[in-house]
């Protein structure tokens, strides 16, 4: 049962088997009095002022939970949007080119970005004795410095360019001696 101190009006919980005429002491103000069942007992139901406080607390919890849920849903939605945009960016840009700016802001690469940055040109193959000498050049088409990858011949042989980095619009050459026993047509790629 709930008991109220006659002096400070503080409520506290007391055992249900509390006897009348028993001396009690308030834990808040140390006031001592003799307990009488009919005078100082508060019903088990919460007072209306406490009930409204409890409802306010519940409402606050609902608001905070709702705000957290909304934030979580926003994060999930943006993540799904970003993933879908990454997957379908080329289709979207091809149908609506102004969307390219949005993809640039999100740092998503599109087909408009995929212009070749390096090209292989002036490739020559010369047979000499037991070898084939392959030569040519690589040009950087981008506006900034680019690292030049290893050149592959028929996906079997690696050819290393003379320079590993190329400034904008610059060229470097390559040359390699390959065995004469290459049977298939030569395919040169990065």
NUTI-870048 format. One line per 8 residues: their letters; for each residue x, y, z of N, C-alpha, C, O. Coordinates in pm, whole numbers, plus 50000, padded with zeros to 5 digits. Each point is the difference from the previous one (the first is absolute). Last residue first. Example, Ala and Ser with C-alpha at 12.3 -4.5 7.8 and 13.67 -1.06 7.14 Angstrom:
% residues 2
sa	51285,49775,50708,50082,50119,50006,49923,50109,50073,50051,50111,50017  49978,49317,49976,49911,50119,50000,50090,50120,50000,50104,49998,50066 .
END
This chain:
% residues 190
xxxxxxxx	54533,49695,42779,50052,50032,50133,49958,49891,50096,50032,50006,50118  50053,49891,49348,49906,50072,50089,50069,50033,50131,50114,49959,50024  49925,49779,49446,50073,50082,50095,49900,50081,50082,49912,50067,49945  50132,49471,49720,49905,50092,50063,50076,50076,50108,50056,49940,50092  50054,49724,49441,50042,50074,50119,49892,50098,50046,49942,50074,49921  49989,49436,49829,50022,50141,49970,50032,50078,50128,49950,49967,50108  50185,49520,49905,49876,50076,49979,50033,50145,49966,50112,50046,50023  50247,49645,50069,49920,49947,49890,49877,50087,49969,49965,50017,49884 .
xxxxxxxx	50561,50019,50332,49863,50049,50024,49917,49961,49878,50029,50042,49888  50464,49883,50191,49899,49893,49995,49858,50046,50034,49917,49917,50035  50519,50339,49969,49940,49987,49867,49882,49903,49997,49923,50002,49905  50235,50300,50538,50038,49880,49924,49920,49989,49870,49887,50046,49991  50219,50441,50210,49916,49885,50034,50044,49879,49919,50056,50015,49892  50107,50511,50283,50036,49888,49913,49922,49878,50047,50014,49957,50115  49882,50602,49929,50024,49870,50063,50036,49898,49893,49951,50005,49887  49927,50564,50248,50059,49905,49905,50026,49871,50074,50040,50000,50117 .
xxxxxxxx	49717,50545,49917,50025,49867,50054,50059,49914,49890,49980,50025,49881  49930,50545,50265,50009,49888,49906,50017,49869,50077,50030,49998,50119  49707,50498,49986,50118,49921,50031,50001,49881,49904,49896,49961,49948  49854,50573,50105,50011,49863,49950,50126,49933,50055,50098,50066,50034  49523,50374,50098,50136,49953,49971,49995,49854,49954,49902,49929,50020  49727,50367,50150,50027,50007,49856,50142,49957,49961,50044,50028,49889  49909,50042,50623,49890,50020,49906,50050,50017,49857,50094,50076,49975  50229,49651,50336,49929,50126,50017,49893,50011,49894,49994,49920,49906 .
xxxxxxxx	50211,49613,50294,49993,50090,49884,49923,50126,50036,49891,49992,50056  50400,49546,50169,49905,50109,50019,50006,50090,49878,50107,50027,49945  50164,49593,50065,49886,49947,50075,49895,50106,50029,49886,49967,50032  50494,49949,49551,49962,50087,50112,49878,49939,50069,49908,49951,49935  50273,49803,49716,50122,50065,50048,49973,50093,50118,50085,50015,50088  49604,49547,49828,50030,50126,49932,50125,50065,50061,50039,49968,50112  49846,49495,49863,50006,50114,50090,50034,50127,49924,50097,50004,49924  49661,49486,49994,50090,50097,49938,49994,50126,50088,49893,50052,50029 .
xxxxxxxx	49966,49384,49997,49995,50135,50056,50105,50087,49931,50115,49960,49983  49591,49570,49870,50129,50068,50014,49980,50141,50053,49910,50072,49957  49716,49636,49977,50105,49907,50042,50130,50074,50032,50071,49962,50093  49495,50202,49708,49979,49965,50142,50105,49902,50052,49978,49935,50102  50042,50287,49463,49925,49874,50002,49977,49948,50143,49988,49880,50020  50295,50503,50024,49993,49950,49863,49940,49860,50009,50058,49910,50059  49948,50559,50275,49990,49855,49983,49994,49966,49852,49927,50064,49924  50270,50362,50413,49929,49962,49878,50003,49848,49989,50102,49936,50027 .
xxxxxxxx	49914,50395,50426,50076,49907,49916,49914,49963,49879,49879,49983,50012  50012,50492,50207,50005,49859,50039,50089,49918,49907,50044,50048,49895  49965,50488,50264,49990,49914,49881,50008,49854,50045,50099,49961,50062  49727,50515,50186,50095,49888,50009,49975,49908,49882,49886,49965,49970  50018,50581,50043,49942,49866,50009,50110,49896,50010,50106,50014,49939  49766,50567,50104,50100,49893,49989,49933,49864,50024,49912,49988,50085  49767,50395,49726,50094,49987,50112,50095,49883,49977,49983,49922,49906  49662,50198,49794,50054,50131,50033,50099,49994,50117,50064,50100,50033 .
xxxxxxxx	49837,49489,49596,49938,50072,50113,50072,50131,50028,50109,50025,49950  50019,49629,49723,49901,50095,49951,49938,50084,50111,49930,50097,49971  50549,49611,49914,49908,50036,50109,49904,50108,49947,50044,50109,49964  50247,49487,49762,49974,50143,50021,49898,50018,50111,49901,49927,50008  50487,49697,49771,49880,50016,50082,49983,50148,50024,50097,50069,50033  50175,49594,49572,49999,50105,50102,49865,50002,50072,49901,49944,49952  50445,49671,49770,49890,50095,49984,50008,50107,50106,50102,50014,50068  50097,49449,49753,50027,50136,50048,49879,50087,49973,49913,49966,49920 .
xxxxxxxx	50313,49488,50067,49877,50080,50004,50037,50137,50054,50071,50010,50100  50184,49540,49662,50018,50123,50078,49872,50083,49987,49958,50037,49891  50177,49419,50072,49916,50105,49942,50021,50123,50090,49982,49992,50122  50350,49547,49777,49919,50089,50083,49910,50089,49915,50017,50017,49880  50344,49667,49981,49910,49921,50085,49905,50087,50083,49931,49949,50089  50279,50275,49491,50053,49871,50047,49895,49922,50078,49897,49962,49945  49909,50470,49968,50146,49994,49986,50047,49868,50056,49986,49977,50120  49537,50340,49746,50058,49866,50019,50150,50008,49976,50046,50050,49897 .
xxxxxxxx	49581,50329,50273,50106,49973,49905,50059,49862,50031,50043,49974,50112  49514,50391,49991,50057,49868,50030,50100,49967,49889,49968,50006,49882  49757,50459,50347,50069,49933,49890,50052,49866,50050,50042,49988,50115  49601,50463,50020,50053,49868,50034,50060,49937,49874,49940,50001,49893  49840,50459,50235,50120,49975,49918,50066,49865,50033,50122,49992,50013  49558,50158,50374,50002,50040,49859,50133,49965,49934,50099,49971,50067  49539,49999,50398,50120,49937,49941,49997,50036,49851,49898,49981,49933  49876,50294,50506,49981,49925,49876,50135,49944,49955,50106,50060,50021 .
xxxxxxxx	49612,50155,50450,50124,49962,49932,49965,49928,49870,49905,49921,49995  49749,50245,50262,50101,50095,50048,50134,49972,49933,50083,50090,49986  49375,49832,49865,50131,49940,50023,50102,50105,50044,50008,50108,49943  49488,49942,50196,50073,50022,49877,50138,49940,50022,50052,50005,50111  49559,50007,50204,50083,49888,49958,50058,50017,49861,50011,49904,49924  49666,50376,50331,50134,50011,50059,50098,49900,49938,50121,50013,50018  49417,49994,49868,50059,50124,49948,50140,50021,50055,50079,50073,49940  49654,49565,50209,50062,49975,49870,50061,50126,49941,50096,49993,49923 .
xxxxxxxx	49879,50003,50605,49903,49966,49895,50074,49980,49868,50121,50023,49991  49967,49993,50594,50052,50010,49864,49893,49957,49900,49927,49903,50024  50035,50324,50480,49968,49878,49926,50044,50020,49855,49962,50098,49935  50026,50215,50468,50125,49934,49967,49977,49863,49933,50074,49905,50025  49606,50449,50109,50003,49877,50080,50127,49919,49973,50019,49892,50057  49905,50508,49701,49994,50037,50143,50012,49878,50090,50061,50006,50107  49906,49923,49430,50131,50057,50032,50005,50039,50148,50100,49977,50067  49493,49879,49761,50092,49887,50017,50141,50048,50031,50073,49934,50074 .
xxxxxxxx	49602,50392,49830,49966,49932,50125,50096,49884,50025,50047,49981,50113  49989,50242,49478,50047,50086,50108,49972,49936,50136,50084,50007,50091  49747,49786,49517,50146,49982,50011,50055,50082,50116,50090,49954,50070  49454,50062,49762,50025,49920,50121,50150,49974,50021,50041,49958,50108  49774,50266,49498,50025,50086,50117,50025,49922,50130,50057,50056,50094  49832,49710,49482,50138,50043,50022,50020,50098,50116,50109,50000,50057  49548,49602,49807,49982,50137,50052,50137,50054,50039,50044,49982,50114  49920,49592,49676,49863,50046,49975,49979,50144,50042,49918,50071,49942 .
xxxxxxxx	50504,49714,50126,49972,49991,49857,49860,50051,49966,49979,50053,49891  50153,49915,50563,50070,50110,49933,49972,49998,49850,49984,50105,49938  49841,49540,50320,49935,50126,50038,50065,50116,49924,49929,50084,49945  50259,49487,50006,49868,50006,49936,49932,50134,50027,49940,50059,49910  50470,49858,50309,50019,50018,49855,49867,50009,49927,49985,50083,49910  50017,49828,50561,50042,50136,49967,50014,50022,49849,49959,50104,49949  49900,49504,50355,49928,50046,49881,50043,50138,49952,49929,50062,49921  50279,49718,50461,49976,49891,49906,49942,50052,49868,50042,49959,49892 .
xxxxxxxx	50030,50340,50470,50129,49949,49953,49979,49895,49892,50073,49997,49901  49548,50171,50318,50058,50100,49910,50133,49953,49943,50029,50023,49883  49763,49712,50444,49926,49993,49874,50056,50100,49899,50011,49969,49881  50174,50046,50549,50035,49873,49935,49931,49989,49864,50062,49965,49900  49828,50408,50368,50138,50008,49954,50041,49873,49925,50062,50008,49894  49511,50004,50310,50006,50092,49886,50142,50006,49942,50018,49997,49879  49919,49759,50516,49940,49929,49886,50005,50087,49875,50031,49952,49891  50111,50251,50504,50094,49893,49963,49948,49923,49879,50075,49973,49906 .
xxxxxxxx	49646,50352,50286,50111,50063,49928,50103,49896,49955,50057,50012,49892  49583,49837,50375,49951,50046,49869,50113,50062,49918,50013,49972,49880  50079,49903,50566,49980,49880,49916,49957,50041,49859,50050,49947,49901  49984,50395,50417,50133,49947,49969,49988,49878,49908,50076,49987,49904  49523,50197,50258,50065,50092,49907,50137,49947,49959,50035,50004,49881  49730,49763,50451,49938,49980,49869,50062,50091,49894,50018,49960,49886  50122,50097,50559,50046,49871,49950,49943,49972,49862,50072,49952,49911  49774,50429,50314,50139,50017,49960,50057,49870,49941,50070,50004,49898 .
xxxxxxxx	49496,49981,50282,50003,50081,49878,50142,50020,49949,50026,49992,49880  49919,49791,50532,49950,49915,49891,50004,50076,49868,50042,49945,49898  50062,50296,50490,50107,49904,49970,49959,49910,49882,50080,49974,49911  49595,50323,50252,50108,50074,49936,50115,49907,49961,50055,50013,49891  49590,49803,50354,49956,50035,49867,50110,50076,49924,50024,49973,49882  50047,49927,50567,50003,49876,49922,49962,50029,49857,50060,49947,49907  49903,50406,50393,50142,49968,49978,50014,49874,49916,50085,49993,49911  49479,50135,50216,50057,50098,49909,50145,49967,49968,50041,50007,49884 .
xxxxxxxx	49738,49726,50435,49945,49976,49866,50062,50097,49899,50036,49960,49889  50071,50101,50562,50065,49879,49949,49951,49970,49858,50079,49964,49913  49715,50389,50312,50138,50034,49967,50073,49882,49941,50074,50013,49902  49494,49914,50262,49994,50078,49877,50141,50040,49954,50030,49996,49881  49920,49787,50534,49973,49906,49889,49999,50073,49867,50050,49949,49900  49992,50314,50482,50121,49920,49981,49982,49904,49883,50087,49986,49915  49541,50261,50220,50099,50087,49936,50128,49924,49970,50059,50015,49893  49613,49765,50354,49958,50012,49860,50097,50089,49923,50033,49972,49884 .
xxxxxxxx	50029,49990,50578,50032,49874,49936,49964,50003,49852,50074,49947,49916  49802,50416,50347,50145,49999,49986,50044,49873,49927,50087,50005,49913  49465,50029,50201,50029,50089,49889,50151,50008,49976,50044,50009,49886  49817,49740,50479,49957,49935,49876,50031,50090,49880,50048,49952,49897  50022,50212,50537,50105,49907,49963,49966,49930,49869,50089,49971,49920  49591,50313,50261,50115,50082,49962,50117,49911,49958,50073,50034,49907  49526,49756,50257,49986,50059,49867,50122,50084,49958,50038,49995,49883  50039,49597,50457,49927,50126,50004,49992,50058,49859,50086,49973,49917 .
xxxxxxxx	49954,49500,50147,50085,50118,50000,49913,50124,50000,49895,50003,49935  49961,49522,50285,50001,50068,49871,50081,50129,50013,50003,50063,50105  49915,49679,50280,50105,49943,49915,50007,50066,49862,50105,50004,49938  49712,50281,50488,49962,49878,49926,50112,49956,49907,50087,50079,49962  50019,50170,50493,49962,50043,49865,49965,49874,49923,50073,49901,50009  49944,50233,50540,50028,49905,49894,49949,50056,49868,49889,50053,49992  50071,50138,50474,50118,50033,49920,50034,49902,49890,50111,50004,49948  49485,49976,50360,50037,50140,49983,50109,50023,49895,49987,50089,49917 .
xxxxxxxx	49817,49477,50237,49901,50080,49931,50046,50143,49971,49939,50067,49916  50343,49607,50326,49961,49952,49867,49910,50099,49927,50024,50028,49883  50354,50094,50477,49859,49966,50010,49950,49976,49858,50016,50085,49913  50493,49983,50379,49923,49965,49882,49855,49967,50036,49974,49926,50095  50389,50410,50144,49935,49871,50023,49905,49977,49884,49913,50082,49969  50564,50218,50024,49856,50003,50032,49948,49859,50018,50069,49902,49969  50408,50442,49925,49949,49875,50056,49852,50018,50034,49962,50102,50058  50445,50133,49593,49884,50021,50087,49948,49863,50045,49995,49907,49921 .
xxxxxxxx	50381,50199,49763,50019,49937,50132,49886,50027,50098,50017,49977,50120  50033,50129,49390,50017,50110,50096,50022,49951,50144,50011,50082,50091  49975,49605,49528,50036,50127,49937,50031,50109,50103,50102,50068,49992  49739,49483,50103,50137,49991,49952,50049,50130,49938,50119,50017,49975  49504,49889,50427,50015,50039,49859,50147,49995,49961,50086,50050,50073  49660,49648,50309,50088,50116,49987,50020,50026,49851,50029,49909,49923  49599,49822,50445,50070,50009,49871,50088,50124,50001,49973,50098,50069  49724,49543,50284,50075,50124,49984,50080,49993,49870,50068,49902,49972 .
xxxxxxxx	49447,49855,50149,50144,49975,49989,50069,50133,49976,49948,50085,49927  49569,49825,50101,50066,50043,50122,50150,49969,49999,50065,50005,50105  49670,49702,49557,49964,50131,50052,50070,50024,50131,50040,49906,50069  50187,49769,49561,49897,50004,50105,49970,50143,50041,50087,50087,49996  50101,49652,49529,50031,50102,50101,49883,50014,50098,49885,50011,49959  50187,49700,49628,49959,49949,50133,50036,50098,50113,50011,49959,50116  50103,50121,49417,49854,49992,50010,49954,49954,50139,49888,50031,50040  50580,50248,49878,49944,49865,49985,49849,50000,50020,49947,50078,50079 .
xxxxxxxx	50275,50363,49729,50005,49927,50128,49941,49862,49979,49919,49982,49909  50285,50486,49800,49940,49867,49998,50020,49933,50135,50109,49999,50056  49852,50551,49840,50093,49888,49998,49923,49870,50013,49886,49998,50046  50076,50594,49880,49941,49866,49994,50109,49896,50003,50108,50019,49944  49848,50514,50254,50075,49908,49915,49932,49863,50005,49959,49955,50107  49932,50469,50140,49912,49947,49894,50073,49911,49900,49952,49979,49889  50186,50249,50544,50056,50046,49870,49921,49952,49879,50029,50038,49887  49800,49873,50568,50072,50127,50005,50043,50047,49862,49963,50110,49957 .
xxxxxx	49808,49466,50131,49911,50112,50031,50071,50135,49996,49934,50102,49980  50184,49451,49719,50046,50067,50122,49909,50119,50027,49978,50081,49910  49870,49471,49822,50043,50137,49983,50039,50060,50135,49929,49986,50099  50030,49495,49631,49975,50081,50120,50052,50140,49975,50100,50018,49930  49745,49498,49788,50073,50126,49996,49957,50084,50119,49880,50016,50027  50143,49421,49898,49916,50117,50000,50088,50123,50000,50118,49994,50036 .
END
